[in-house]
């Protein structure tokens, strides 16, 4: 979902439709992925 949103420029609504989930669920997953990547880059500090 992160890839589709950030790199393929799909809208959250479009991604939700692809996966059969709500737009807010997509937003949560993208935020979770961004948080994970940030921790991996900068550490858990």
N, C-alpha and C positions, 0 to 999 in steps of 0.2 A: 504494500500500500504506500509505503514511504517512497519507493522508487516511482510508482505511478504518479504520485502527487508532485514530488519535487523534480524528477527528471523527465517524465513524460508529459507533465503539465496538465494532467487530468484534474477535473474538479472533484471535490470531495463527494458530491452527489453522484457523479459518474462512477466513481470507484465503488460507492455504496451499492449502486445498481448492479455492478458487475459481480459483487460478492453477496448480494441479497441482504445487506445490512443497512442500518441507518447512517445518515451523514454524520451524526454525532459519534457513532461507534468508529467510523473511519478517522475522525478527528482525534479520538482518544488513542487509536493505534499509531497514527502518525506522530503524535506527541510522545508516546512511549518509545518509539524508534529513535526519535531525535534525542530524547533523554539518554537512551542507551549509547548512542554514538558519542554524545558529549562526554559521558563518563569514560568511555573507551579512549577518547582523545586526551582528555584533561585529567583523568583519574577520579577517584572517589572523594577527593578533598572537599 
